[in-house]
Amino acid sequence: MNRLFLDVHALQTVPPSNLNRDDTGAPKSAVYGGVPRARVSSQAWKRATREYFESEGLLDPAELGVRTKKVAELLAGRITDREPSLAGPDVLRLAAEVIQTATGSAIEVPKRKSAAKDGEGPEPAPTSKYLMFLSSRQLDGLAALAVEAAGDVKAFFKNKANKDRAKEIADTRHSVDIALFGRMVADSADINVDAAVQVAHALSVHRVENESDYYTAVDDENTDAEPGAGMIGTVDFNSATLYRYAALGVHQLAANLGEGLREDEPVTTPVRRAVEAFVRGFIESLPTGKINTFGHHTLPEAVIVKLRATRPISYVAAFEEPVRAESSGGHLREACARLAAHVPAIEKAYGDPDNTRTWVLRVGPGAKDLTGVGADAESLKELVRSVGEAVAGRLEKQE
């Protein structure tokens, strides 16, 4: 399949907030263009996107995966659902053996938990050394294999054909989130999955300095004779207009998904479904750090999506010189003007107009300068549907 990329760009203003904290509890930051900027890590927004798939019903749970160290417990539950007679400590040991065979990763009781066991309670459950990412269908397949192996799991996997079946199950029928964001298995590189999506750290388009909020909490049971706060503390925050960017390799996504998540559909259907879910999920999702404190529920005011056959292109250089607030305040209008000038210049120098399509979603007067950058969409749903149709059309031509 020929290379095909989808670039997603967004400008989003967030009020005082702390979306993504560093090790000191302060909002993450970075220096760009020689000045400090607000930053939200790619990991934070990727997780928010993954969670949005399920919370908003963008994808069927069967098309999603689970990333956890508690993979033995997870698989044991599915084994018991298939065969209720398999339960208790024995099924945990069975699940651990199956996972270890399929992935090459040791599944063991953590040493500190093993040492802390007093001999009276149940044996602590074995876990993997790192987060294991498996699709729902892979877990179902491994559960079915475990039921077969239950009589003597060690002997079962001495048979090379059975061992190969376990590895094949773990390396086929990937979920959409594994296909998008990839999977690394340190102990078995042959079942790694190359990510189809690259997500940039979101950066403010302007200079940002963190601020600190001093707060107090009153003890409801205090009497008039007990003045003062029951608790005091501080929380750091900032506010910013963020430039967000992600690049989706549609060709890599198609390769990761294989022949389709459902046997009754062509390969283009799950790819289109995954593309549409990602575009909507990435645009609408929001990291929830300190959200109960700040209630930072905003959405992007400007979105640009490009489908291209050349390499991905970020427009972050439009903000290498930090945007200055207008005399009346605000950074969004100038940020949109920067993009409106930067995008055509970059595309003229490096783009491939005959093989590139562009969609623009503009919200409010602050984004009016993006007129003419690409075809306007009246709503995100319209943009997502149009992007999905275009991707499916390109894929069908390549088959």
Backbone hydrogen bonds in HBPLUS format (Angstrom, degrees):
<---DONOR---> <-ACCEPTOR-->    atom                        ^
c    i                          cat <-CA-CA->   ^        H-A-AA   ^      H-
h    n   atom  resd res      DA  || num        DHA   H-A  angle D-A-AA Bond
n    s   type  num  typ     dist DA aas  dist angle  dist       angle   num
A0250-VAL N   A0004-LEU O   2.76 MM 246  5.38 132.4  1.98 149.3 162.8     1
A0005-PHE N   A0308-ARG O   2.78 MM 303  5.31 177.9  1.78 170.2 170.5     2
A0308-ARG N   A0005-PHE O   2.87 MM 303  5.31 162.4  1.90 152.3 158.2     3
A0006-LEU N   A0248-LEU O   2.78 MM 242  4.96 152.2  1.86 142.3 151.7     4
A0248-LEU N   A0006-LEU O   2.80 MM 242  4.96 170.6  1.81 147.9 151.0     5
A0007-ASP N   A0306-LYS O   2.79 MM 299  5.05 158.7  1.84 151.9 157.1     6
A0306-LYS N   A0007-ASP O   2.89 MM 299  5.05 157.4  1.94 141.9 149.2     7
A0008-VAL N   A0246-ALA O   2.85 MM 238  5.23 163.5  1.88 162.1 164.3     8
A0246-ALA N   A0008-VAL O   2.97 MM 238  5.23 145.9  2.09 144.5 153.2     9
A0009-HIS N   A0304-ILE O   2.81 MM 295  5.05 164.1  1.83 160.5 164.1    10
A0304-ILE N   A0009-HIS O   2.90 MM 295  5.05 160.1  1.94 137.9 143.5    11
A0010-ALA N   A0244-ARG O   2.89 MM 234  5.02 149.4  1.99 144.9 145.9    12
A0244-ARG N   A0010-ALA O   2.79 MM 234  5.02 169.1  1.81 155.7 158.6    13
A0011-LEU N   A0302-ALA O   2.91 MM 291  5.23 155.8  1.97 148.5 153.4    14
A0301-GLU N   A0011-LEU O   2.90 MM 290  6.00 144.8  2.03 158.3 168.0    15
A0012-GLN N   A0242-LEU O   2.97 MM 230  5.17 157.6  2.02 142.9 150.3    16
A0242-LEU N   A0012-GLN O   2.70 MM 230  5.17 165.0  1.72 151.4 145.9    17
A0014-VAL N   A0240-ALA O   2.79 MM 226  5.57 167.0  1.80 170.6 171.4    18
A0240-ALA N   A0014-VAL O   3.11 MM 226  5.57 150.1  2.20 146.5 155.7    19
A0017-SER N   A0238-ASN O   2.86 MM 221  5.68 147.1  1.97 148.2 155.4    20
A0238-ASN N   A0017-SER O   3.05 MM 221  5.68 152.3  2.13 150.3 157.1    21
A0028-LYS N   A0020-ASN O   2.93 MM   8  6.08 155.3  1.99 175.7 167.6    22
A0022-ASP N   A0026-ALA O   2.81 MM   4  5.62 150.5  1.90 156.8 165.5    23
A0025-GLY N   A0022-ASP O   3.05 MM   3  5.33 161.7  2.09 112.2 118.0    24
A0039-ARG N   A0028-LYS O   3.01 MM  11  5.26 148.2  2.12 139.6 130.2    25
A0030-ALA N   A0037-ARG O   3.07 MM   7  5.30 149.3  2.17 139.2 145.0    26
A0037-ARG N   A0030-ALA O   2.63 MM   7  5.30 151.4  1.71 161.7 172.1    27
A0032-TYR N   A0035-VAL O   3.06 MM   3  5.68 157.7  2.11 159.4 154.2    28
A0035-VAL N   A0032-TYR O   3.37 MM   3  5.68 170.1  2.38 108.6 111.5    29
A0208-VAL N   A0036-PRO O   2.99 MM 172  5.89 156.7  2.04 138.4 143.4    30
A0204-SER N   A0038-ALA O   2.99 MM 166  5.12 143.4  2.13 143.4 143.8    31
A0040-VAL N   A0202-ALA O   2.99 MM 162  5.02 149.5  2.08 135.2 141.8    32
A0202-ALA N   A0040-VAL O   2.91 MM 162  5.02 138.7  2.08 158.8 154.2    33
A0045-TRP N   A0041-SER O   3.33 MM   4  6.77 158.2  2.38 149.5 154.2    34
A0046-LYS N   A0042-SER O   2.85 MM   4  6.02 151.4  1.93 152.5 161.3    35
A0047-ARG N   A0043-GLN O   3.00 MM   4  6.14 163.8  2.02 148.5 152.4    36
A0048-ALA N   A0044-ALA O   3.09 MM   4  6.27 157.7  2.14 140.2 146.8    37
A0049-THR N   A0045-TRP O   2.94 MM   4  6.06 150.4  2.03 139.1 146.9    38
A0050-ARG N   A0046-LYS O   2.91 MM   4  6.20 162.6  1.94 152.8 157.0    39
A0051-GLU N   A0047-ARG O   2.92 MM   4  6.15 165.4  1.94 156.6 159.9    40
A0052-TYR N   A0048-ALA O   3.00 MM   4  6.11 142.8  2.14 138.2 148.5    41
A0052-TYR N   A0049-THR O   3.12 MM   3  5.01 119.9  2.50  92.5 107.8    42
A0053-PHE N   A0049-THR O   3.17 MM   4  6.52 142.2  2.32 148.2 156.7    43
A0055-SER N   A0051-GLU O   2.96 MM   4  6.16 175.0  1.96 158.8 160.2    44
A0056-GLU N   A0052-TYR O   3.05 MM   4  5.67 160.6  2.09 141.8 145.3    45
A0058-LEU N   A0053-PHE O   2.84 MM   5  4.88 130.9  2.09 140.5 152.7    46
A0057-GLY N   A0054-GLU O   3.13 MM   3  4.97 155.8  2.19  99.7 107.1    47
A0063-GLU N   A0060-ASP O   2.75 MM   3  5.38 160.0  1.79 123.8 130.7    48
A0064-LEU N   A0061-PRO O   3.11 MM   3  5.23 163.7  2.13 110.8 113.2    49
A0176-VAL N   A0063-GLU O   2.79 MM 113  5.82 159.4  1.83 158.7 160.1    50
A0136-SER N   A0064-LEU O   3.14 MM  72  6.23 148.2  2.25 146.4 147.7    51
A0066-VAL N   A0134-LEU O   2.86 MM  68  5.66 158.7  1.91 157.0 159.3    52
A0134-LEU N   A0066-VAL O   3.08 MM  68  5.66 160.6  2.12 153.4 152.5    53
A0068-THR N   A0132-MET O   2.92 MM  64  5.23 152.8  1.99 140.2 139.8    54
A0132-MET N   A0068-THR O   2.91 MM  64  5.23 169.4  1.92 117.3 120.9    55
A0128-SER N   A0069-LYS O   3.03 MM  59  4.96 160.1  2.07 135.4 141.0    56
A0074-LEU N   A0070-LYS O   3.07 MM   4  6.34 157.5  2.12 149.7 156.7    57
A0075-LEU N   A0071-VAL O   2.89 MM   4  6.06 164.6  1.91 149.2 152.5    58
A0076-ALA N   A0072-ALA O   2.80 MM   4  5.90 156.6  1.86 146.3 154.1    59
A0077-GLY N   A0073-GLU O   3.08 MM   4  6.25 152.6  2.15 144.5 149.9    60
A0078-ARG N   A0075-LEU O   3.03 MM   3  5.15 117.9  2.42  98.1 113.3    61
A0079-ILE N   A0075-LEU O   2.89 MM   4  6.22 150.9  1.98 153.2 162.4    62
A0080-THR N   A0076-ALA O   2.97 MM   4  6.21 164.4  2.00 153.0 156.1    63
A0081-ASP N   A0077-GLY O   3.03 MM   4  6.23 148.5  2.13 139.1 147.9    64
A0082-ARG N   A0078-ARG O   3.15 MM   4  6.38 143.6  2.29 138.3 146.6    65
A0082-ARG N   A0079-ILE O   3.07 MM   3  5.20 124.6  2.39  97.1 111.1    66
A0083-GLU N   A0079-ILE O   2.82 MM   4  6.07 155.8  1.88 151.8 159.8    67
A0086-LEU N   A0083-GLU O   2.86 MM   3  5.74 165.9  1.88 131.6 136.3    68
A0091-VAL N   A0088-GLY O   3.16 MM   3  5.74 128.6  2.44 112.3 123.1    69
A0093-ARG N   A0089-PRO O   3.06 MM   4  6.39 156.1  2.12 150.8 156.7    70
A0094-LEU N   A0090-ASP O   2.94 MM   4  6.19 153.8  2.01 144.8 152.7    71
A0095-ALA N   A0091-VAL O   2.84 MM   4  5.98 162.6  1.87 145.0 149.6    72
A0096-ALA N   A0092-LEU O   2.90 MM   4  6.10 158.7  1.95 146.6 152.5    73
A0097-GLU N   A0093-ARG O   3.06 MM   4  6.25 155.2  2.12 144.3 150.3    74
A0098-VAL N   A0094-LEU O   3.04 MM   4  6.31 158.0  2.09 151.8 157.8    75
A0099-ILE N   A0095-ALA O   2.95 MM   4  6.16 169.5  1.96 157.2 159.5    76
A0100-GLN N   A0096-ALA O   2.95 MM   4  6.01 161.6  1.99 145.9 151.7    77
A0101-THR N   A0097-GLU O   3.00 MM   4  6.14 153.2  2.08 143.0 149.8    78
A0102-ALA N   A0098-VAL O   2.93 MM   4  6.12 159.9  1.97 151.1 156.9    79
A0103-THR N   A0099-ILE O   2.91 MM   4  5.96 156.4  1.96 155.0 159.9    80
A0104-GLY N   A0100-GLN O   2.81 MM   4  5.06 139.6  1.97 131.6 140.5    81
A0108-GLU N   A0127-THR O   2.98 MM  19  5.44 138.0  2.16 159.4 146.5    82
A0127-THR N   A0108-GLU O   2.78 MM  19  5.44 166.6  1.80 133.0 128.5    83
A0113-LYS N   A0110-PRO O   3.06 MM   3  5.38 123.1  2.39 105.1 119.3    84
A0114-SER N   A0110-PRO O   2.89 MM   4  6.13 158.8  1.93 156.9 164.1    85
A0115-ALA N   A0111-LYS O   2.83 MM   4  6.01 159.1  1.87 153.6 158.7    86
A0116-ALA N   A0112-ARG O   3.08 MM   4  6.10 139.2  2.25 130.2 140.6    87
A0117-LYS N   A0113-LYS O   3.12 MM   4  6.22 121.7  2.48 138.6 151.2    88
A0117-LYS N   A0114-SER O   3.34 MM   3  5.36 148.6  2.45  96.5 105.3    89
A0139-LEU N   A0135-SER O   2.98 MM   4  6.27 158.9  2.02 152.2 157.3    90
A0140-ASP N   A0136-SER O   2.97 MM   4  6.24 154.3  2.04 145.4 152.8    91
A0141-GLY N   A0137-ARG O   2.93 MM   4  6.11 156.2  1.99 143.2 149.7    92
A0142-LEU N   A0138-GLN O   2.91 MM   4  6.14 157.3  1.97 149.8 155.7    93
A0143-ALA N   A0139-LEU O   2.91 MM   4  6.05 147.5  2.01 142.9 152.0    94
A0144-ALA N   A0140-ASP O   3.03 MM   4  6.31 157.0  2.08 147.9 153.1    95
A0145-LEU N   A0141-GLY O   3.06 MM   4  6.30 154.7  2.12 142.4 149.6    96
A0146-ALA N   A0142-LEU O   2.85 MM   4  6.03 149.2  1.94 142.5 151.2    97
A0147-VAL N   A0143-ALA O   3.08 MM   4  6.39 150.9  2.16 147.6 153.9    98
A0148-GLU N   A0144-ALA O   3.33 MM   4  6.67 152.5  2.41 141.6 148.1    99
A0149-ALA N   A0145-LEU O   3.01 MM   4  6.31 147.4  2.12 143.9 153.5   100
A0149-ALA N   A0146-ALA O   3.02 MM   3  4.89 114.1  2.47  90.0 106.5   101
A0150-ALA N   A0146-ALA O   2.97 MM   4  5.89 111.9  2.44 143.6 159.1   102
A0150-ALA N   A0147-VAL O   3.43 MM   3  5.19 158.3  2.48  96.6 102.8   103
A0156-PHE N   A0152-ASP O   2.89 MM   4  6.07 156.8  1.94 154.6 162.4   104
A0157-PHE N   A0153-VAL O   3.11 MM   4  6.28 156.0  2.17 146.8 150.3   105
A0158-LYS N   A0155-ALA O   3.15 MM   3  5.10 151.0  2.24  97.9 106.8   106
A0159-ASN N   A0156-PHE O   3.42 MM   3  5.89 154.0  2.49 104.1 110.8   107
A0162-ASN N   A0159-ASN O   3.04 MM   3  5.47 123.7  2.37 108.3 121.5   108
A0163-LYS N   A0159-ASN O   3.11 MM   4  6.46 157.3  2.16 152.4 159.5   109
A0164-ASP N   A0160-LYS O   2.85 MM   4  6.07 158.4  1.90 151.7 157.4   110
A0165-ARG N   A0161-ALA O   2.99 MM   4  6.20 145.2  2.11 138.0 147.5   111
A0166-ALA N   A0162-ASN O   3.09 MM   4  6.40 153.9  2.16 146.6 152.2   112
A0167-LYS N   A0163-LYS O   3.16 MM   4  6.52 160.0  2.20 149.2 153.7   113
A0168-GLU N   A0164-ASP O   2.89 MM   4  6.07 155.6  1.95 148.3 155.5   114
A0169-ILE N   A0165-ARG O   2.95 MM   4  6.16 157.9  2.00 151.2 156.3   115
A0170-ALA N   A0166-ALA O   3.20 MM   4  6.47 155.6  2.26 145.6 151.5   116
A0171-ASP N   A0168-GLU O   3.10 MM   3  5.08 145.5  2.22  98.1 108.6   117
A0179-ALA N   A0175-SER O   2.93 MM   4  6.16 163.4  1.96 152.2 157.4   118
A0180-LEU N   A0176-VAL O   2.85 MM   4  6.05 146.6  1.96 147.0 156.4   119
A0181-PHE N   A0177-ASP O   2.92 MM   4  5.85 169.4  1.93 145.6 148.2   120
A0182-GLY N   A0178-ILE O   2.74 MM   4  4.91 137.1  1.92 136.3 141.8   121
A0196-ALA N   A0180-LEU O   2.85 MM  16  4.78 131.8  2.08 115.7 130.9   122
A0197-VAL N   A0180-LEU O   2.86 MM  17  5.42 142.7  2.00 166.8 154.9   123
A0183-ARG N   A0193-VAL O   2.91 MM  10  4.79 157.1  1.97 130.3 133.3   124
A0193-VAL N   A0183-ARG O   2.82 MM  10  4.79 164.7  1.85 138.8 142.9   125
A0188-SER N   A0185-VAL O   3.05 MM   3  5.46 158.5  2.09 115.3 122.2   126
A0191-ILE N   A0188-SER O   3.11 MM   3  6.09 174.0  2.11 128.9 130.8   127
A0192-ASN N   A0189-ALA O   3.08 MM   3  5.17 165.7  2.10 110.4 112.2   128
A0249-GLY N   A0196-ALA O   2.70 MM  53  5.04 172.6  1.71 160.8 159.9   129
A0198-GLN N   A0247-ALA O   2.86 MM  49  5.19 157.8  1.91 148.4 156.0   130
A0247-ALA N   A0198-GLN O   2.82 MM  49  5.19 160.2  1.86 152.8 159.6   131
A0200-ALA N   A0245-TYR O   2.97 MM  45  5.51 165.3  2.00 153.3 157.8   132
A0203-LEU N   A0243-TYR O   3.24 MM  40  5.46 155.8  2.30 145.5 145.9   133
A0243-TYR N   A0203-LEU O   2.70 MM  40  5.46 164.5  1.73 158.5 160.2   134
A0205-VAL N   A0241-THR O   2.93 MM  36  6.12 154.6  1.99 176.8 174.6   135
A0323-VAL N   A0205-VAL O   2.85 MM 118  5.85 172.4  1.86 150.9 150.6   136
A0211-GLU N   A0237-PHE O   2.81 MM  26  5.40 176.0  1.81 168.0 169.4   137
A0237-PHE N   A0211-GLU O   2.89 MM  26  5.40 155.4  1.95 143.5 147.3   138
A0213-ASP N   A0235-VAL O   2.83 MM  22  5.24 171.0  1.84 144.5 147.5   139
A0235-VAL N   A0213-ASP O   2.95 MM  22  5.24 144.5  2.08 136.5 147.8   140
A0215-TYR N   A0233-GLY O   2.87 MM  18  5.53 167.7  1.89 151.8 156.0   141
A0233-GLY N   A0215-TYR O   3.03 MM  18  5.53 148.9  2.13 153.5 154.1   142
A0217-ALA N   A0231-MET O   2.77 MM  14  5.08 147.4  1.87 154.3 155.3   143
A0230-GLY N   A0217-ALA O   2.68 MM  13  5.61 141.0  1.82 148.8 162.3   144
A0231-MET N   A0217-ALA O   3.16 MM  14  5.08 139.7  2.34 142.7 142.2   145
A0222-ASN N   A0219-ASP O   3.07 MM   3  5.51 167.6  2.08 117.4 121.3   146
A0226-GLU N   A0223-THR O   2.87 MM   3  5.25 161.9  1.90 114.6 119.5   147
A0252-GLN N   A0249-GLY O   3.11 MM   3  5.28 119.8  2.49  99.4 113.7   148
A0253-LEU N   A0249-GLY O   2.95 MM   4  6.24 156.0  2.01 153.2 160.7   149
A0254-ALA N   A0250-VAL O   2.93 MM   4  6.17 160.2  1.97 150.6 155.1   150
A0255-ALA N   A0251-HIS O   3.09 MM   4  6.30 154.9  2.15 140.2 146.9   151
A0256-ASN N   A0252-GLN O   2.88 MM   4  6.10 156.4  1.94 149.4 155.7   152
A0257-LEU N   A0253-LEU O   2.96 MM   4  6.17 154.8  2.02 151.6 158.0   153
A0258-GLY N   A0254-ALA O   3.06 MM   4  6.15 134.2  2.28 139.1 150.6   154
A0269-THR N   A0266-PRO O   3.14 MM   3  5.73 144.9  2.27 114.8 123.3   155
A0272-ARG N   A0268-THR O   2.92 MM   4  6.03 162.5  1.95 150.2 155.0   156
A0273-ARG N   A0269-THR O   2.96 MM   4  6.17 162.5  1.99 152.1 157.3   157
A0274-ALA N   A0270-PRO O   2.88 MM   4  6.00 154.4  1.95 142.3 149.2   158
A0275-VAL N   A0271-VAL O   2.86 MM   4  6.09 159.3  1.91 152.8 158.6   159
A0276-GLU N   A0272-ARG O   2.94 MM   4  6.11 170.4  1.94 156.0 158.1   160
A0277-ALA N   A0273-ARG O   3.00 MM   4  6.13 157.5  2.06 142.7 149.4   161
A0278-PHE N   A0274-ALA O   2.89 MM   4  6.06 156.9  1.94 146.6 153.1   162
A0279-VAL N   A0275-VAL O   2.94 MM   4  6.16 173.6  1.94 159.8 160.9   163
A0280-ARG N   A0276-GLU O   3.10 MM   4  6.20 171.8  2.10 149.3 152.0   164
A0281-GLY N   A0277-ALA O   2.76 MM   4  5.71 157.7  1.81 144.7 152.6   165
A0282-PHE N   A0278-PHE O   2.73 MM   4  5.72 169.8  1.74 157.4 159.7   166
A0283-ILE N   A0279-VAL O   3.17 MM   4  6.18 160.7  2.21 142.1 147.6   167
A0284-GLU N   A0280-ARG O   2.93 MM   4  5.96 167.1  1.95 154.4 158.2   168
A0285-SER N   A0281-GLY O   2.95 MM   4  5.52 146.0  2.06 140.9 147.9   169
A0291-ILE N   A0288-THR O   3.12 MM   3  5.09 153.3  2.20 131.2 123.4   170
A0293-THR N   A0290-LYS O   3.09 MM   3  5.28 134.2  2.30 100.8 113.4   171
A0294-PHE N   A0290-LYS O   3.06 MM   4  6.35 153.1  2.13 152.3 160.0   172
A0295-GLY N   A0291-ILE O   2.67 MM   4  4.86 149.7  1.76 130.8 139.6   173
A0297-HIS N   A0295-GLY O   2.92 MM   2  5.67 140.8  2.08  97.7  90.2   174
A0298-THR N   A0296-HIS O   3.04 MM   2  6.01 116.1  2.46 114.7  98.4   175
A0363-VAL N   A0301-GLU O   2.83 MM  62  4.87 148.3  1.93 164.4 156.2   176
A0303-VAL N   A0361-LEU O   2.90 MM  58  4.99 151.5  1.98 146.8 152.7   177
A0361-LEU N   A0303-VAL O   2.86 MM  58  4.99 161.4  1.90 144.3 149.2   178
A0305-VAL N   A0359-TRP O   2.93 MM  54  5.16 163.6  1.96 147.3 151.4   179
A0359-TRP N   A0305-VAL O   2.84 MM  54  5.16 157.5  1.90 152.0 158.5   180
A0307-LEU N   A0357-ARG O   2.91 MM  50  5.20 159.1  1.96 146.8 153.6   181
A0357-ARG N   A0307-LEU O   2.97 MM  50  5.20 154.4  2.03 141.8 150.0   182
A0318-ALA N   A0315-TYR O   3.01 MM   3  5.84 165.2  2.03 123.6 128.2   183
A0319-PHE N   A0316-VAL O   2.91 MM   3  5.69 166.1  1.93 123.7 128.3   184
A0320-GLU N   A0317-ALA O   3.23 MM   3  4.98 173.6  2.23 104.8 104.9   185
A0326-GLU N   A0330-GLY O   3.11 MM   4  5.77 157.5  2.17 153.7 156.1   186
A0329-GLY N   A0326-GLU O   2.76 MM   3  4.75 153.3  1.83 104.2 113.4   187
A0335-ALA N   A0331-HIS O   2.99 MM   4  6.11 153.5  2.06 149.8 158.3   188
A0336-CYS N   A0332-LEU O   2.88 MM   4  6.16 156.7  1.93 157.5 162.8   189
A0337-ALA N   A0333-ARG O   3.00 MM   4  6.28 152.9  2.08 143.8 151.8   190
A0338-ARG N   A0334-GLU O   2.87 MM   4  6.13 151.5  1.95 147.4 155.0   191
A0339-LEU N   A0335-ALA O   3.06 MM   4  6.38 159.5  2.10 146.9 151.6   192
A0340-ALA N   A0336-CYS O   2.84 MM   4  6.07 159.7  1.88 150.2 156.4   193
A0341-ALA N   A0337-ALA O   3.12 MM   4  6.35 137.9  2.30 141.2 150.7   194
A0341-ALA N   A0338-ARG O   3.20 MM   3  5.32 132.0  2.44  96.7 109.0   195
A0342-HIS N   A0338-ARG O   2.81 MM   4  5.97 156.1  1.86 151.0 159.0   196
A0343-VAL N   A0339-LEU O   2.86 MM   4  5.65 174.0  1.87 152.9 154.9   197
A0346-ILE N   A0342-HIS O   2.98 MM   4  6.18 166.2  2.00 162.6 165.6   198
A0347-GLU N   A0343-VAL O   2.94 MM   4  6.05 169.2  1.95 159.3 162.8   199
A0348-LYS N   A0344-PRO O   2.87 MM   4  5.88 150.4  1.96 142.2 149.8   200
A0349-ALA N   A0345-ALA O   3.17 MM   4  6.33 153.5  2.25 141.8 148.3   201
A0350-TYR N   A0346-ILE O   2.84 MM   4  5.92 160.2  1.88 156.2 161.8   202
A0351-GLY N   A0347-GLU O   2.70 MM   4  4.15 136.3  1.89 112.4 123.6   203
A0355-ASN N   A0352-ASP O   2.94 MM   3  5.68 153.4  2.01 124.4 132.0   204
A0375-ALA N   A0358-THR O   3.13 MM  17  6.14 148.6  2.23 135.1 130.8   205
A0360-VAL N   A0375-ALA O   2.84 MM  15  5.85 150.9  1.93 147.9 145.5   206
A0377-ALA N   A0360-VAL O   2.83 MM  17  5.98 148.0  1.93 164.1 161.8   207
A0367-ALA N   A0364-GLY O   3.30 MM   3  6.07 161.2  2.34 118.7 122.9   208
A0368-LYS N   A0365-PRO O   3.19 MM   3  5.22 167.3  2.20 112.6 113.3   209
A0370-LEU N   A0367-ALA O   3.19 MM   3  5.96 169.9  2.20 122.9 126.1   210
A0371-THR N   A0368-LYS O   3.19 MM   3  5.99 159.8  2.24 124.9 126.2   211
A0373-VAL N   A0370-LEU O   3.12 MM   3  5.67 164.1  2.14 139.3 139.0   212
A0383-LEU N   A0379-SER O   3.05 MM   4  6.37 159.2  2.09 147.1 153.0   213
A0384-VAL N   A0380-LEU O   2.82 MM   4  6.03 168.6  1.83 160.3 162.4   214
A0385-ARG N   A0381-LYS O   3.00 MM   4  6.12 165.1  2.02 147.7 151.8   215
A0386-SER N   A0382-GLU O   3.00 MM   4  6.13 163.6  2.02 150.2 154.7   216
A0387-VAL N   A0383-LEU O   2.89 MM   4  6.10 160.9  1.93 154.4 159.8   217
A0388-GLY N   A0384-VAL O   2.92 MM   4  6.10 162.3  1.95 150.5 155.5   218
A0389-GLU N   A0385-ARG O   2.98 MM   4  6.23 157.7  2.03 148.8 154.5   219
A0390-ALA N   A0386-SER O   3.01 MM   4  6.23 158.7  2.06 147.0 152.7   220
A0391-VAL N   A0387-VAL O   2.94 MM   4  6.18 162.2  1.97 155.7 160.2   221
A0392-ALA N   A0388-GLY O   2.98 MM   4  6.14 169.1  1.99 152.2 155.3   222
A0393-GLY N   A0389-GLU O   2.91 MM   4  6.07 154.9  1.97 146.0 153.4   223
A0394-ARG N   A0390-ALA O   2.98 MM   4  6.23 156.2  2.04 147.9 153.7   224
A0395-LEU N   A0391-VAL O   2.98 MM   4  6.23 162.5  2.01 154.5 159.3   225
A0396-GLU N   A0392-ALA O   2.91 MM   4  6.10 158.8  1.96 150.6 156.1   226
A0397-LYS N   A0393-GLY O   3.18 MM   4  6.36 150.4  2.27 143.2 150.1   227
A0398-GLN N   A0394-ARG O   3.24 MM   4  6.52 137.4  2.43 139.4 150.3   228
A0398-GLN N   A0395-LEU O   3.08 MM   3  5.16 129.4  2.35  96.5 110.1   229
A0399-GLU N   A0396-GLU O   3.37 MM   3  5.31 145.2  2.50  94.4 103.7   230
